[in-house]
């Protein structure tokens, strides 16, 4: 877990802890990597078969309402990778996060752990959401589907639900 030192504080006076990954965080990181690799493989496998114009935006009903060139899939992949890297870097510094409670020596370990876990799990859901959107985009472009599938909505609901749960949990475990 974390190690607290009185001399190890940030500019705001918050303790800076040395954090170690637990099994849940390792699993979430591994699942994020799997999603990113799956996105790359999917793009390599299907890019040559795609028409020049593919779906690029979906309305709230899940139906396509805008099209772009198939190269936009590289933008989607790049954004997914960028977000994964950015959130990984952010997760290394939980003492810099904004919290709903005052961070003290007594609650720092619990608050930092929960905040970092929220970032890591959110990153995992975002990576899988991008994978699902990429898969659906390819399937629609190839005539195998007509709109966003249930898996995309499920992942989005999990992402929102998990975020709400963690904020409430953090607030109740000050």
BAFI-3210 file (N, C-alpha, C; in Angstrom, 3 decimals, decimal comma, padded with zeros to 6 digits):
// residues 174
n [1|2|3|4|5|6|7|8|9|10|11|12|13|14|15|16|17|18|19|20|21|22|23|24|25|26|27|28|29|30|31|32|33|34|35|36|37|38|39|40|41|42|43|44|45|46|47|48|49|50|51|52|53|54|55|56|57|58|59|60|61|62|63|64|65|66|67|68|69|70|71|72|73|74|75|76|77|78|79|80|81|82|83|84|85|86|87|88|89|90|91|92|93|94|95|96|97|98|99|100|101|102|103|104|105|106|107|108|109|110|111|112|113|114|115|116|117|118|119|120|121|122|123|124|125|126|127|128|129|130|131|132|133|134|135|136|137|138|139|140|141|142|143|144|145|146|147|148|149|150|151|152|153|154|155|156|157|158|159|160|161|162|163|164|165|166|167|168|169|170|171|172|173|174]
n.u [000,836|000,369|003,087|003,832|005,495|006,660|008,158|007,470|005,579|003,252|003,076|000,738|000,592|-000,441|-000,125|002,232|002,083|003,641|002,396|001,068|000,071|-002,973|-004,650|-007,090|-006,587|-004,402|-005,635|-007,524|-005,795|-004,582|-006,822|-007,365|-005,113|-005,586|-007,921|-006,923|-005,043|-006,786|-008,268|-006,316|-005,707|-008,234|-008,555|-006,419|-007,212|-009,665|-009,531|-008,810|-011,071|-013,099|-015,535|-014,960|-016,369|-017,498|-019,516|-019,480|-020,624|-023,131|-026,553|-028,683|-030,474|-028,953|-028,601|-026,896|-025,843|-024,029|-021,302|-017,872|-014,542|-012,820|-010,386|-010,760|-010,960|-008,385|-007,963|-009,764|-008,574|-006,087|-006,930|-007,987|-005,656|-004,119|-005,739|-005,597|-002,857|-002,578|-004,369|-003,133|-000,712|-001,747|-002,854|-000,694|-000,223|-002,015|-002,185|-002,432|-005,023|-008,417|-010,433|-013,400|-013,208|-011,180|-007,808|-005,958|-003,315|-004,423|-006,567|-005,525|-004,425|-006,693|-008,328|-006,664|-006,205|-008,808|-009,383|-007,370|-007,984|-010,473|-009,730|-008,203|-010,083|-012,007|-010,500|-010,194|-012,880|-013,324|-011,477|-012,585|-015,060|-014,358|-013,358|-015,733|-017,264|-015,660|-015,785|-018,562|-018,818|-017,304|-018,790|-021,249|-020,423|-019,726|-022,150|-023,229|-024,556|-026,895|-026,907|-025,702|-024,750|-026,028|-023,938|-022,289|-023,914|-024,202|-021,561|-021,179|-023,129|-022,085|-019,670|-020,576|-022,126|-020,200|-018,517|-020,240|-020,784|-018,202|-017,649|-019,652|-018,985|-016,419|-017,035|-018,536|-016,675|-014,761]
n.v [-001,190|002,366|004,532|006,724|009,746|012,355|014,376|014,145|015,758|017,582|020,797|021,941|020,924|018,432|014,951|012,923|009,855|006,674|004,624|001,376|-001,050|-002,919|-006,129|-005,725|-003,290|-003,993|-005,893|-004,246|-002,532|-004,400|-005,217|-002,825|-002,611|-004,847|-004,008|-001,816|-003,096|-004,788|-002,894|-001,961|-004,321|-004,873|-002,669|-003,076|-005,530|-004,971|-002,573|-002,406|-003,519|-001,741|000,716|003,921|005,922|006,095|005,532|008,256|009,554|009,215|009,459|010,087|008,011|005,976|005,607|006,182|009,436|010,950|010,938|010,084|010,002|006,828|006,952|008,269|006,443|006,039|008,363|007,948|005,706|006,834|008,785|007,157|005,789|008,018|009,018|006,844|006,816|009,400|009,274|007,245|008,494|010,571|009,069|008,384|010,415|010,918|012,706|015,171|015,426|016,709|016,724|015,844|016,073|017,178|016,412|014,469|013,180|010,925|010,133|010,023|007,719|006,049|007,813|008,527|006,003|005,245|007,312|006,996|004,422|004,920|006,456|004,558|002,491|003,932|004,604|002,053|001,422|003,463|002,768|000,315|001,248|002,798|000,703|-000,773|001,158|001,460|-001,130|-001,304|000,779|-000,230|-002,573|-001,438|000,017|-002,095|-003,193|-004,951|-004,230|-001,800|000,296|001,657|-000,913|-002,932|-003,455|-001,206|000,724|-000,558|-000,542|002,219|002,868|001,396|002,794|005,363|004,632|003,417|005,579|007,307|005,677|005,508|008,162|008,652|006,662|007,521|009,953|009,097|007,717|009,259]
n.w [000,000|000,518|001,465|003,987|004,524|006,577|005,421|002,839|001,045|-001,036|-002,764|-001,742|000,745|001,022|001,763|000,006|-001,328|-001,781|-004,103|-004,726|-007,138|-006,925|-007,275|-008,691|-010,018|-011,623|-013,256|-014,560|-015,944|-017,645|-019,142|-020,414|-022,075|-023,683|-025,007|-026,486|-028,146|-029,496|-030,934|-032,713|-034,141|-035,248|-036,950|-038,744|-039,848|-041,210|-042,632|-045,405|-046,610|-046,254|-047,353|-048,973|-047,620|-044,371|-041,356|-039,064|-037,001|-034,523|-033,720|-030,812|-030,934|-031,823|-034,456|-037,564|-038,368|-039,692|-042,023|-042,851|-044,260|-044,510|-043,291|-040,952|-038,950|-038,063|-036,634|-034,551|-033,340|-032,645|-030,809|-028,811|-027,932|-027,115|-024,979|-023,227|-022,571|-021,455|-019,243|-017,827|-017,087|-015,504|-013,431|-011,857|-010,068|-007,715|-005,587|-006,704|-007,545|-007,550|-004,706|-002,851|-000,213|002,572|002,380|004,521|006,662|007,762|006,053|003,513|002,195|001,684|000,170|-002,029|-003,134|-003,943|-005,749|-007,692|-008,535|-009,659|-011,899|-013,337|-013,839|-015,225|-017,477|-018,577|-019,279|-021,151|-023,171|-024,010|-024,821|-027,049|-028,629|-029,041|-030,422|-032,700|-033,772|-034,277|-036,138|-038,267|-038,810|-039,600|-041,849|-043,496|-043,977|-042,119|-039,875|-038,521|-036,732|-033,579|-031,430|-028,682|-026,945|-026,925|-025,694|-023,233|-022,220|-022,014|-020,081|-017,932|-017,561|-016,756|-014,504|-012,844|-012,343|-010,913|-008,675|-007,512|-006,820|-004,920|-003,041|-002,286|-001,084|001,093|002,549|004,043]
ca.u [000,000|001,137|004,065|003,725|006,640|006,309|008,852|006,992|004,310|003,275|003,047|-000,456|000,692|-000,999|000,877|002,520|002,288|004,123|001,250|001,318|-001,128|-003,565|-005,080|-008,126|-005,956|-003,600|-006,591|-008,072|-004,729|-004,437|-007,989|-007,170|-004,139|-006,272|-008,825|-006,108|-004,511|-007,929|-008,574|-005,272|-005,916|-009,479|-008,294|-005,561|-007,968|-010,810|-009,366|-008,820|-012,406|-014,077|-015,772|-014,298|-017,188|-017,960|-020,197|-018,579|-021,384|-024,385|-027,510|-029,079|-031,194|-027,975|-028,538|-025,862|-026,336|-022,947|-020,297|-016,550|-013,637|-012,439|-009,169|-011,158|-010,731|-007,063|-008,167|-010,407|-007,546|-005,117|-007,556|-008,067|-004,308|-003,752|-006,465|-005,046|-001,556|-002,803|-004,966|-002,102|000,192|-002,500|-003,088|000,513|-000,124|-003,333|-002,150|-002,780|-006,438|-009,384|-011,203|-014,558|-012,883|-009,834|-006,888|-005,113|-002,463|-005,282|-007,448|-004,848|-004,299|-008,001|-008,797|-005,788|-006,456|-010,097|-009,298|-006,561|-008,771|-011,498|-009,074|-007,800|-011,283|-012,585|-009,658|-010,538|-014,184|-013,163|-010,804|-013,555|-016,089|-013,785|-013,342|-017,105|-017,639|-014,899|-016,373|-019,874|-018,586|-016,874|-019,928|-022,223|-019,824|-019,726|-023,531|-023,535|-025,332|-027,526|-026,731|-024,891|-025,255|-026,275|-022,685|-021,816|-024,735|-023,881|-020,267|-021,403|-023,855|-021,108|-018,740|-021,276|-022,496|-018,984|-018,060|-021,163|-020,538|-016,928|-017,759|-020,454|-018,173|-015,346|-017,639|-019,009|-015,528|-013,819]
ca.v [000,000|003,600|004,812|008,143|010,386|013,736|015,268|013,852|016,478|018,428|022,242|022,294|020,317|017,084|013,881|012,228|008,461|005,735|003,746|000,120|-001,586|-004,135|-007,063|-005,092|-002,281|-004,712|-006,472|-003,154|-002,098|-005,449|-005,139|-001,631|-002,982|-005,759|-003,193|-001,040|-004,041|-005,232|-001,797|-001,965|-005,524|-004,674|-001,704|-003,736|-006,592|-004,547|-001,281|-002,593|-003,916|-000,682|001,707|005,204|006,687|005,265|006,316|008,976|010,125|008,527|010,225|009,451|006,776|004,975|005,551|007,011|010,714|011,649|010,053|010,657|009,067|005,712|007,293|008,783|005,373|006,261|009,413|007,301|004,891|007,747|009,400|006,103|005,598|009,248|009,059|005,805|007,284|010,567|008,839|006,495|009,480|011,255|008,160|008,289|011,558|011,165|013,841|016,378|015,392|017,458|015,831|016,433|016,144|017,643|015,277|014,484|012,001|009,796|009,658|010,110|006,396|005,619|008,730|008,398|004,693|005,280|008,229|006,355|003,292|005,479|006,824|003,334|001,801|004,799|004,415|000,760|001,532|004,325|001,971|-000,645|002,017|003,089|-000,552|-001,069|002,122|001,130|-002,361|-000,981|001,592|-001,163|-003,424|-000,637|000,316|-003,329|-003,634|-006,022|-003,640|-000,538|001,330|001,276|-002,115|-002,901|-003,488|000,164|001,355|-001,217|-000,018|003,620|002,852|000,945|003,904|006,387|004,043|003,227|006,904|007,774|004,851|005,842|009,490|008,489|005,877|008,377|010,956|008,418|007,123|010,354]
ca.w [000,000|000,484|002,512|004,294|005,170|006,896|004,499|001,497|000,836|-002,233|-002,475|-000,976|002,067|001,008|001,766|-001,244|-000,958|-002,782|-004,322|-005,418|-007,775|-006,380|-008,318|-009,509|-010,879|-012,613|-014,204|-015,371|-016,862|-018,659|-020,022|-021,242|-023,110|-024,614|-025,840|-027,429|-029,134|-030,309|-031,862|-033,756|-034,954|-035,987|-038,015|-039,741|-040,518|-042,014|-043,315|-046,858|-047,062|-045,981|-048,406|-048,704|-046,688|-043,251|-040,321|-038,160|-035,883|-034,255|-032,926|-029,553|-031,244|-032,217|-035,915|-038,186|-038,884|-040,392|-042,616|-043,156|-044,914|-043,654|-042,535|-039,638|-037,972|-037,472|-035,638|-033,411|-032,702|-032,032|-029,637|-027,797|-027,398|-026,406|-023,709|-022,351|-022,076|-020,597|-017,982|-017,098|-016,472|-014,454|-012,298|-011,030|-009,152|-007,108|-004,658|-007,469|-007,915|-006,759|-003,852|-002,185|001,211|002,878|002,458|005,712|006,800|008,115|004,974|002,214|001,551|001,167|-000,877|-003,200|-003,735|-004,626|-006,894|-008,730|-009,044|-010,535|-013,156|-014,032|-014,315|-016,254|-018,666|-019,155|-019,940|-022,333|-024,211|-024,545|-025,535|-028,364|-029,384|-029,441|-031,469|-033,907|-034,295|-034,843|-037,334|-039,319|-039,157|-040,352|-043,150|-044,286|-044,145|-041,160|-038,778|-038,940|-035,715|-032,420|-030,785|-027,238|-026,182|-026,770|-024,655|-021,972|-021,755|-021,625|-018,807|-016,919|-017,340|-015,964|-013,216|-012,051|-011,910|-009,865|-007,499|-006,876|-006,211|-003,706|-002,107|-001,784|-000,190|002,311|003,253|004,215]
c.u [000,879|002,093|004,034|005,001|006,289|006,987|008,347|005,605|004,424|003,164|001,856|-000,435|000,087|000,126|001,033|002,891|002,869|003,033|001,682|-000,001|-001,638|-004,074|-006,121|-007,518|-005,097|-004,520|-007,169|-007,047|-004,547|-005,607|-007,937|-006,216|-004,772|-007,194|-008,043|-005,541|-005,626|-008,326|-007,582|-005,481|-007,157|-009,269|-007,443|-006,359|-008,991|-010,598|-009,456|-010,188|-013,441|-014,293|-015,091|-015,050|-017,747|-018,702|-019,187|-019,300|-022,704|-025,266|-027,855|-029,831|-030,229|-027,822|-027,475|-026,487|-025,244|-021,920|-019,004|-015,748|-013,189|-011,161|-009,504|-011,018|-009,355|-007,123|-008,780|-009,389|-006,521|-005,662|-007,642|-006,702|-003,859|-004,430|-005,917|-003,708|-001,741|-003,379|-003,994|-001,163|-000,490|-002,634|-001,873|000,613|-001,468|-003,338|-002,466|-004,252|-007,240|-010,230|-012,360|-014,313|-011,479|-008,946|-005,961|-004,227|-003,318|-006,103|-006,774|-004,793|-005,619|-008,469|-007,961|-006,042|-007,756|-010,028|-008,494|-007,308|-009,856|-010,912|-008,753|-009,013|-011,983|-011,813|-009,995|-011,867|-014,102|-012,512|-011,773|-014,699|-015,601|-013,729|-014,738|-017,580|-016,923|-015,484|-017,726|-019,743|-018,200|-018,032|-020,984|-021,689|-019,843|-021,133|-023,952|-024,366|-025,923|-027,353|-025,856|-025,547|-025,436|-024,992|-022,148|-022,598|-024,422|-022,582|-020,419|-022,124|-022,925|-020,137|-019,378|-021,603|-021,302|-018,475|-018,937|-020,915|-019,271|-016,948|-018,547|-019,665|-017,088|-015,886|-018,042|-017,872|-014,415|-012,771]
c.v [001,252|003,727|006,316|008,619|011,840|014,716|015,113|014,462|017,304|019,895|022,660|021,698|018,925|016,050|013,287|010,803|007,666|004,671|002,498|-000,384|-002,804|-004,984|-006,451|-004,092|-002,930|-005,304|-005,399|-002,633|-003,116|-005,407|-003,898|-001,945|-003,906|-004,972|-002,404|-001,932|-004,518|-004,154|-001,770|-003,147|-005,378|-003,737|-002,332|-004,760|-006,073|-003,290|-001,423|-002,937|-002,809|000,210|003,023|006,049|005,747|006,142|007,006|009,621|009,398|009,434|009,477|008,151|005,644|004,838|006,523|008,311|011,544|010,635|010,817|009,617|007,983|005,984|007,878|007,712|005,499|007,357|008,822|006,458|005,772|008,397|008,392|005,893|006,816|009,307|008,025|006,249|008,446|010,154|007,993|007,460|010,211|010,365|008,014|009,387|011,854|012,331|015,161|016,459|016,368|016,457|016,592|016,622|016,710|016,412|015,468|013,229|010,755|009,261|009,608|008,769|005,970|006,503|008,600|007,074|004,708|006,180|007,605|005,189|003,790|005,853|005,567|002,602|002,618|004,644|003,104|000,826|002,400|003,541|000,972|000,056|002,363|001,825|-000,873|-000,129|001,821|-000,122|-002,086|-000,155|000,699|-002,039|-002,675|-000,363|-000,903|-003,907|-004,746|-005,528|-002,321|000,594|000,819|000,076|-001,941|-002,849|-002,080|000,881|000,763|-000,656|001,423|003,703|002,402|002,068|004,968|005,858|003,870|004,563|007,444|007,005|005,289|007,218|009,392|007,731|006,737|009,391|010,328|007,805|008,165|009,966]
c.w [000,000|001,653|002,732|004,973|005,422|005,944|003,066|001,297|-000,435|-001,801|-001,617|000,429|002,133|001,063|000,363|-000,859|-002,115|-002,927|-005,086|-005,990|-007,020|-007,563|-009,239|-010,489|-011,969|-013,685|-015,123|-016,369|-017,986|-019,643|-020,915|-022,384|-024,145|-025,548|-026,881|-028,535|-030,064|-031,325|-033,024|-034,703|-035,827|-037,176|-039,120|-040,548|-041,523|-042,847|-044,834|-047,423|-046,929|-047,201|-048,022|-047,687|-045,627|-042,240|-039,406|-036,989|-035,770|-033,410|-031,652|-029,773|-031,610|-033,720|-036,427|-038,681|-039,556|-040,886|-042,845|-043,918|-043,950|-042,860|-041,161|-038,557|-037,324|-036,412|-034,369|-032,630|-031,987|-030,771|-028,492|-027,133|-026,594|-025,034|-022,727|-021,750|-021,096|-019,237|-017,159|-016,381|-015,314|-013,218|-011,385|-009,981|-008,474|-006,125|-005,370|-007,837|-007,057|-005,978|-003,226|-000,696|001,369|003,043|003,654|005,708|007,037|006,942|003,601|001,498|000,922|000,015|-002,154|-003,924|-004,529|-005,866|-008,032|-009,351|-009,997|-011,893|-013,972|-014,607|-015,396|-017,566|-019,359|-019,905|-021,193|-023,472|-024,833|-025,268|-026,934|-029,223|-029,912|-030,552|-032,781|-034,568|-034,949|-036,118|-038,510|-039,766|-039,963|-041,756|-044,065|-044,469|-043,202|-039,978|-039,266|-037,935|-034,586|-031,745|-029,289|-026,430|-025,940|-025,681|-023,286|-021,386|-021,281|-020,279|-017,671|-016,558|-016,442|-014,572|-012,293|-011,518|-010,784|-008,568|-006,769|-006,229|-004,904|-002,646|-001,463|-000,776|001,141|003,130|003,401|005,209]
res [x|x|x|x|x|x|x|x|x|x|x|x|x|x|x|x|x|x|x|x|x|x|x|x|x|x|x|x|x|x|x|x|x|x|x|x|x|x|x|x|x|x|x|x|x|x|x|x|x|x|x|x|x|x|x|x|x|x|x|x|x|x|x|x|x|x|x|x|x|x|x|x|x|x|x|x|x|x|x|x|x|x|x|x|x|x|x|x|x|x|x|x|x|x|x|x|x|x|x|x|x|x|x|x|x|x|x|x|x|x|x|x|x|x|x|x|x|x|x|x|x|x|x|x|x|x|x|x|x|x|x|x|x|x|x|x|x|x|x|x|x|x|x|x|x|x|x|x|x|x|x|x|x|x|x|x|x|x|x|x|x|x|x|x|x|x|x|x|x|x|x|x|x|x]
***
